[in-house]
Amino acid sequence: NLTINSGMEYNLLDSNGYKNTPSMAFIVLPDSKKSSSGNIAIDPKVTKLVGVYYTEKALKSSNGNSHEKLVIHGSVYGDIEPLLQTRTGIGNLEKDEGSIVIQYDERIFLNTPPGLNDFIDIQLEEVAR
């Protein structure tokens, strides 16, 4: 399991080329010996995340409900329904925001995090987006 207790942000973009663009991915896989493993748990106080989050299980709250909006700059792969059920905050109605806003980030193409290609077809993602 991966538990996220605080928000994350990238440093400013590096002007020395796209290969120096900050990029990260969290790949969480289940342990065959522990049925409760392989989840990504996000603390209800967290309001901003960056990166790619991949799990074959679920994204969920680590500690109850939250009235805070969560903004993720990146991508999410996995069952997000348990997290949606615990986030009740409402974003900006004029921007049609919900309790969880996922803003797709092209860093996945500019500087693909190591190992991510083993789980996600990055070229297929580029065509789909």
BAFI-3210 file (N, C-alpha, C; in Angstrom, 3 decimals, decimal comma, padded with zeros to 6 digits):
// residues 129
n [1|2|3|4|5|6|7|8|9|10|11|12|13|14|15|16|17|18|19|20|21|22|23|24|25|26|27|28|29|30|31|32|33|34|35|36|37|38|39|40|41|42|43|44|45|46|47|48|49|50|51|52|53|54|55|56|57|58|59|60|61|62|63|64|65|66|67|68|69|70|71|72|73|74|75|76|77|78|79|80|81|82|83|84|85|86|87|88|89|90|91|92|93|94|95|96|97|98|99|100|101|102|103|104|105|106|107|108|109|110|111|112|113|114|115|116|117|118|119|120|121|122|123|124|125|126|127|128|129]
n.u [000,830|000,306|000,466|-000,567|000,180|000,484|000,254|001,568|003,841|005,363|008,692|009,658|009,510|012,259|014,343|016,200|015,551|013,157|013,621|014,547|012,372|010,504|009,040|006,961|005,971|003,779|003,643|001,702|001,470|-000,377|000,306|000,546|000,183|-001,207|-004,361|-005,367|-003,558|-001,927|-003,316|-003,915|-003,877|-005,221|-004,789|-007,433|-006,913|-005,285|-004,978|-003,815|-002,153|000,478|001,591|001,687|-000,549|-000,795|-002,565|-003,561|-005,599|-007,442|-008,003|-008,297|-009,648|-007,515|-008,352|-011,220|-013,916|-013,849|-014,261|-012,878|-011,700|-009,958|-007,227|-005,644|-002,807|-002,037|-002,238|-004,532|-004,794|-006,735|-009,171|-011,139|-013,450|-013,899|-012,525|-013,923|-016,321|-015,755|-014,978|-016,446|-016,411|-017,041|-016,046|-015,215|-018,114|-018,539|-016,527|-017,216|-016,320|-015,678|-015,615|-013,251|-010,730|-009,153|-006,506|-005,191|-001,791|000,918|003,468|003,981|004,556|006,693|008,809|008,942|008,334|010,589|009,953|007,213|006,294|006,052|003,565|001,681|000,661|002,290|002,413|-000,097|-001,635|-000,997|-002,232|-004,897|-005,475]
n.v [-001,191|002,313|005,212|008,499|011,375|014,119|016,993|017,369|018,988|019,967|021,205|024,229|024,207|022,944|024,779|023,668|021,754|019,218|016,673|017,106|017,773|017,749|014,765|012,185|008,916|006,730|003,469|000,984|-002,198|-005,190|-007,461|-010,856|-012,353|-010,838|-009,788|-007,243|-005,499|-003,225|-000,886|002,673|005,094|008,147|010,904|012,717|015,460|016,217|018,230|018,721|017,030|015,674|013,934|010,510|008,018|004,714|001,804|-001,568|-002,031|-000,060|003,506|005,344|006,883|007,579|008,005|008,475|010,811|013,759|017,249|018,755|019,877|017,890|018,194|016,783|016,871|015,269|011,806|009,101|005,709|003,023|001,854|004,412|004,909|004,338|006,536|008,699|008,407|009,324|011,950|014,938|017,603|020,601|021,945|024,897|026,123|027,583|026,700|024,146|022,179|019,282|017,300|015,961|016,771|015,997|016,992|016,562|015,974|016,631|015,758|013,087|012,304|013,955|013,368|010,422|008,611|006,201|002,735|002,987|002,441|-000,300|-000,815|000,904|001,779|004,142|005,364|004,735|006,180|008,777|008,967|008,571|010,795]
n.w [000,000|-000,534|001,290|001,331|002,926|002,748|000,569|-002,813|-005,045|-008,143|-008,808|-010,507|-014,120|-015,990|-018,055|-019,706|-021,574|-022,483|-021,420|-018,905|-017,483|-014,552|-013,361|-012,129|-010,997|-009,277|-008,622|-007,522|-006,442|-005,718|-002,997|-003,217|-000,957|000,821|000,973|001,376|000,347|-002,012|-002,464|-002,861|-000,525|000,456|002,505|004,092|004,399|002,318|-000,529|-002,979|-005,552|-007,580|-010,513|-011,746|-010,875|-010,269|-009,751|-009,254|-007,688|-005,508|-005,144|-002,265|000,738|003,491|006,012|006,739|005,799|003,658|003,227|001,556|-001,633|-003,979|-006,074|-008,771|-010,617|-013,270|-013,910|-013,302|-012,608|-011,915|-009,502|-008,679|-007,392|-004,520|-003,375|-004,424|-003,090|-000,555|-000,694|-000,414|-000,956|-002,831|-005,855|-007,776|-009,067|-011,407|-013,019|-013,372|-011,552|-009,607|-006,577|-006,789|-008,931|-011,852|-013,582|-016,551|-017,303|-019,377|-018,816|-018,650|-021,210|-021,933|-020,178|-019,374|-016,463|-014,990|-015,495|-015,849|-018,407|-018,363|-017,374|-018,468|-021,688|-023,115|-025,662|-026,706|-024,925|-025,715|-028,202|-027,442|-025,844]
ca.u [000,000|000,937|-000,333|-000,126|-000,252|000,579|000,194|002,814|003,946|006,635|009,467|009,461|010,033|013,655|014,419|017,287|015,046|012,033|014,081|014,788|011,083|010,180|007,953|007,041|004,868|003,668|003,086|001,420|000,991|-000,780|001,103|-000,336|-000,023|-002,031|-005,473|-005,640|-002,437|-002,016|-004,161|-003,352|-004,719|-004,920|-005,305|-008,493|-006,402|-004,533|-005,780|-003,127|-001,180|001,019|002,183|000,876|-000,885|-001,227|-002,799|-004,481|-006,666|-008,268|-007,593|-009,294|-009,271|-006,766|-008,880|-012,532|-014,420|-013,250|-015,044|-011,898|-011,534|-008,655|-006,804|-004,527|-002,198|-001,399|-003,117|-004,909|-005,170|-007,192|-010,550|-011,187|-014,778|-013,848|-012,100|-015,041|-017,365|-015,373|-014,691|-017,739|-016,221|-017,478|-015,136|-015,776|-019,239|-018,376|-015,571|-017,774|-015,401|-016,252|-014,832|-011,935|-010,449|-007,929|-006,053|-004,196|-000,493|001,695|004,808|004,091|005,180|007,945|009,835|008,220|009,003|011,088|009,088|005,805|005,987|005,738|002,186|000,820|001,152|002,399|002,082|-001,551|-002,145|-000,819|-003,271|-006,197|-005,691]
ca.v [000,000|003,626|006,196|009,862|012,195|015,555|017,329|017,388|019,884|019,924|022,439|024,883|023,489|023,193|025,334|022,995|020,669|018,472|015,492|017,537|018,123|016,885|013,832|011,034|007,964|005,826|002,199|000,216|-003,519|-006,000|-008,590|-012,031|-012,932|-009,921|-009,345|-005,816|-004,697|-002,734|000,301|004,002|005,779|009,583|011,564|013,688|016,840|016,467|018,950|018,835|015,995|015,675|012,672|009,408|007,086|003,458|000,675|-002,577|-002,076|001,138|004,747|005,547|007,763|006,871|008,277|009,108|011,706|015,084|018,274|019,488|019,484|017,318|018,434|015,930|017,253|014,058|010,734|008,113|004,408|002,194|002,070|005,671|005,006|004,497|007,894|009,582|008,262|009,981|013,365|015,593|019,025|021,058|022,915|026,099|025,764|028,235|025,901|022,794|021,325|018,389|017,130|015,531|017,291|015,437|017,812|015,779|016,639|016,016|015,343|011,650|012,167|014,713|012,666|009,281|008,040|004,835|001,616|003,224|001,763|-001,698|-000,910|001,759|002,001|005,601|005,786|004,640|007,316|009,989|008,940|008,671|012,120]
ca.w [000,000|-000,490|002,014|001,047|004,058|002,472|-000,839|-003,579|-006,191|-008,859|-008,916|-011,795|-015,272|-016,347|-019,407|-020,429|-022,405|-021,924|-020,676|-017,528|-016,899|-013,403|-013,618|-011,225|-011,014|-008,133|-009,084|-006,311|-006,820|-004,564|-002,539|-003,320|000,377|001,616|000,126|001,579|-000,164|-003,374|-002,535|-002,637|000,454|000,484|003,706|003,782|004,406|001,089|-001,517|-004,265|-005,866|-008,931|-010,904|-012,243|-009,792|-010,876|-008,856|-009,758|-006,680|-005,367|-004,502|-001,225|001,844|004,534|007,351|006,770|004,770|003,524|002,539|000,755|-003,025|-004,294|-007,448|-009,167|-011,888|-013,751|-014,368|-012,298|-013,136|-010,809|-009,065|-007,931|-006,754|-003,054|-003,044|-004,767|-002,066|000,698|-000,949|-000,602|-001,238|-004,145|-006,443|-008,373|-009,920|-012,704|-013,787|-013,394|-010,806|-008,619|-005,355|-007,250|-010,268|-012,411|-014,702|-017,273|-017,392|-020,457|-018,369|-018,889|-022,526|-021,987|-019,416|-018,813|-015,289|-015,177|-015,137|-016,159|-019,669|-018,083|-016,926|-019,279|-023,044|-023,214|-027,011|-026,818|-024,162|-026,507|-029,230|-026,793|-025,272]
c.u [000,870|-000,024|000,267|-000,706|-000,159|000,586|001,562|002,706|005,294|007,364|009,185|010,065|011,468|013,705|015,509|016,811|014,015|012,458|014,418|013,498|010,798|008,959|008,090|005,794|004,947|002,941|002,938|000,771|000,619|000,226|000,176|-000,634|-000,919|-003,139|-005,771|-004,537|-002,714|-002,870|-003,343|-004,334|-004,273|-005,581|-006,362|-008,026|-005,674|-005,444|-005,115|-002,085|-000,708|001,556|001,177|000,685|-001,486|-001,389|-003,747|-005,650|-007,386|-007,490|-008,687|-008,789|-008,514|-007,418|-010,193|-012,831|-013,694|-014,206|-014,141|-011,890|-010,117|-008,368|-005,574|-004,056|-001,434|-002,430|-003,385|-005,362|-005,515|-008,627|-010,605|-012,515|-014,719|-013,408|-013,221|-016,132|-017,030|-015,038|-016,002|-017,621|-016,671|-016,500|-015,887|-016,880|-019,137|-017,418|-016,010|-016,838|-016,164|-015,369|-013,418|-011,779|-009,125|-007,600|-004,904|-002,932|000,361|003,105|005,042|004,742|006,554|009,094|009,151|008,983|009,437|010,076|007,636|005,382|005,645|004,262|001,196|001,452|001,146|002,020|000,575|-002,206|-002,078|-001,893|-004,647|-006,479|-005,868]
c.v [001,248|004,550|007,568|010,765|013,697|015,770|017,350|018,393|019,667|021,244|023,047|024,050|023,906|023,671|024,674|021,806|019,829|017,233|015,823|017,957|017,198|016,027|012,664|010,174|007,100|004,587|001,309|-001,098|-004,324|-007,107|-009,797|-012,665|-012,068|-009,362|-007,857|-004,924|-004,206|-001,499|001,573|004,727|007,229|010,201|012,602|015,146|017,202|017,116|019,044|017,735|016,172|014,290|011,685|008,426|005,845|002,405|-000,308|-002,748|-000,733|002,332|005,042|006,539|006,951|007,037|009,058|010,045|013,046|016,010|019,130|018,967|018,941|017,560|017,578|016,405|016,034|013,072|009,763|006,844|003,517|002,535|003,306|005,825|005,130|005,901|008,889|009,553|009,001|011,458|014,067|017,083|019,366|022,106|024,120|025,708|026,395|027,473|024,442|021,792|020,468|018,304|016,632|016,006|016,698|016,247|017,085|016,600|015,908|015,598|013,862|011,379|012,818|013,988|011,515|008,702|006,596|003,786|001,788|002,525|000,289|-001,890|-000,135|001,921|003,510|006,082|005,735|005,805|008,594|010,074|009,174|010,059|013,088]
c.w [000,000|000,239|001,779|002,130|003,828|000,970|-001,489|-004,712|-006,852|-008,667|-010,279|-012,917|-015,565|-017,792|-020,254|-021,244|-021,693|-021,142|-019,221|-016,826|-015,723|-013,710|-012,653|-011,345|-009,773|-008,619|-007,865|-006,723|-005,589|-004,262|-002,527|-001,966|001,258|000,735|000,267|001,015|-001,579|-003,549|-002,379|-001,722|000,572|001,710|003,321|003,749|003,113|000,052|-002,885|-004,411|-007,300|-009,241|-011,463|-011,095|-010,431|-009,787|-009,535|-008,790|-006,662|-004,832|-003,488|-000,190|002,880|005,902|007,297|005,620|004,765|002,787|001,658|-000,683|-003,197|-005,767|-007,716|-010,535|-012,382|-014,250|-013,222|-013,015|-011,957|-010,473|-008,167|-007,167|-005,228|-002,616|-003,331|-003,690|-000,772|000,526|-001,285|-000,879|-002,643|-004,634|-006,965|-009,356|-011,307|-013,607|-013,879|-012,716|-009,801|-007,386|-005,649|-008,688|-010,723|-013,660|-015,381|-017,503|-018,420|-020,057|-018,626|-020,252|-022,579|-021,310|-018,680|-017,621|-015,541|-014,705|-015,538|-017,450|-019,474|-017,731|-017,790|-020,650|-023,297|-024,607|-027,242|-026,072|-024,988|-027,587|-028,596|-026,266|-026,377]
res [n|l|t|i|n|s|g|m|e|y|n|l|l|d|s|n|g|y|k|n|t|p|s|m|a|f|i|v|l|p|d|s|k|k|s|s|s|g|n|i|a|i|d|p|k|v|t|k|l|v|g|v|y|y|t|e|k|a|l|k|s|s|n|g|n|s|h|e|k|l|v|i|h|g|s|v|y|g|d|i|e|p|l|l|q|t|r|t|g|i|g|n|l|e|k|d|e|g|s|i|v|i|q|y|d|e|r|i|f|l|n|t|p|p|g|l|n|d|f|i|d|i|q|l|e|e|v|a|r]
***
